[in-house]
Amino acid sequence: MKSKYPVNKKSSAAGVNNNVIKLEGLRLSSEGVAVGYHEGKATFVPGLLPGEIGQVQIVEVKKNWQRGKLLEILKASPDRIKPPCSVFNVCGGCQLQHLKYEQTLVWKKQWVADALARIGKISLDSVTIHPTIGMDYYPWRYRNKARLHWEEQGSLGYYQEKSKATVPFEDCLLISEEMNGWVREVEEFLGEQDKESYPSLTSITFRENSRGEGMLIMDALPEASLADTPLLPGAQRLGECLGLIRWVWGINSSGVPVRLAGQGDFDEDVLGAEFKISPLAFLQVNPSQTHRLYYTVLDWAKLSTEKVVWDLYCGIGTITLALAGKAKKVWGIEENPYAVADAQENARRNAIDNVEFIAGKVEDTFRQISDSPDIVVLDPPRAGAHKRVLERLLELGPDQIIYVSCDPGTLARDLGILQSGGYRVAELQPVDMFPWTVHVETVVLMSRVEK
């Protein structure tokens, strides 16, 4: 398999193709791509690092920028490391395995700051941006969830970078050894089955809790397969042969989850509370960093038994229940009906009675809340908060807004709107939830400007 990041290899294109140039990487873009300048034009080169000089072939030219392919590294950075993953050069799962971990944390902080200044038009002079919180141990095998795609040949893998081609792997270093074993077992199981039994199967999701128990979710199964026999053929045997895979679910063509094997609930402990997690409900994929993320929210929130809190986009209620421990009342809103049902059950399980959950889109349901908020916590999806939600918050004027974001671009856009409506960005805390990728989670504290 040919690497896209060659080091110290001669290029036959040099001296032949006049599109070959020497380029120094000056910075790293938020896509993990080096940026340099050639004849005044920004040039983006995957695989090159800041401080490196590479021989680059220009493969795409636009009016104000161009993209190059790295042919040879002429001067390597001391921050370059050898990627330990055998398929890093083609897999789209990671982008930064060739860079020292400590430096990935530096760049993630920089990407958040750049987005706020460029997109949100936010002056950073009075904003405290803390260093990115990284993992204490070297960050491998941290994911509790993996969604893999199934090829007709019977192999499971991630998508190739910027492609729908599947990349099989022997050992994904982001998931546990146990989960890697489940992947091999499922591949073997599927290879033994009549493919007509799974004509529309496209992907399989593996989930694992802190006790090592697993859930298997088979996507896009036809209605008929779920109705035949008492269960999907082989599902019970699949659960039995995998041992700690305790639950097997199928998602039918209508998007409805159907239990195929296993009894009881898949659950997890978060911040000392027990949470039921349905197959389609969201949970942060990095357990150790999740605690740090949520503790930051709790630390910044000025909670008291007199305060009313809104938790928007609340999921299964993980942060909602933690906030409720020190608040008068907490309201949670979540669009995913399965997550809302989990949240209500989780409140009962943990004997928390000062919370109330509303099912529906936040922008359509927040007017159902009878209490005005003193504090608002919002953790929207990657697309950010709906404009109507931000406008309503500006109308209500809570003392604090704590925004948790997985996308610096949409975060900056939304913070710019809130800032223009009378709020000040006080602190930012980037958290590395997804080591070796370009993704970064950010907690932002905003306070209302006194007039």
Buried (B, 14 or more C-beta within 10 A) or exposed (E): EEBEBBBEEEBEBEEEEEBBBBBBBBBBBBEBBBBBEBEEBBBBBBBBBBBBBBBBBBEEEEEEEBBBBBBBBBEBBEBBBEBEBEBBBBBBBBBBBBBBBEBBBBBBBBBBBBBBBEBBEBEBEEBEBEEBBBBEEEBBBBBBBBBBBBEEEBBBBBBBBEEEEBBBBEBBBBBBEBBBBBBEBBBEBBEEBEEEBBEEBEBBBBBBBEEEBBBBBBBBBBEEBBEEEEBBBBBBEBBEEBBBBBBBBBBBBEEEBBBBBBEEBBBBEBBEBEBBBBBBBBBBBBBEBBBBBBEBBBEBBEBEEEBBBBBBBBBBBBBBBBBBBBBBBBBBBBBBEBBBBBBBBBBEBBEBEBBBBBBBBBBBBBEEBEEEBBBBBBBBEEEBBBEEBBEBBBEEEBEBBBBBBBBBBBBBBBBBBBBEBEBBBBBBBBBBBBBBBBBBBBBBBBBBEEE
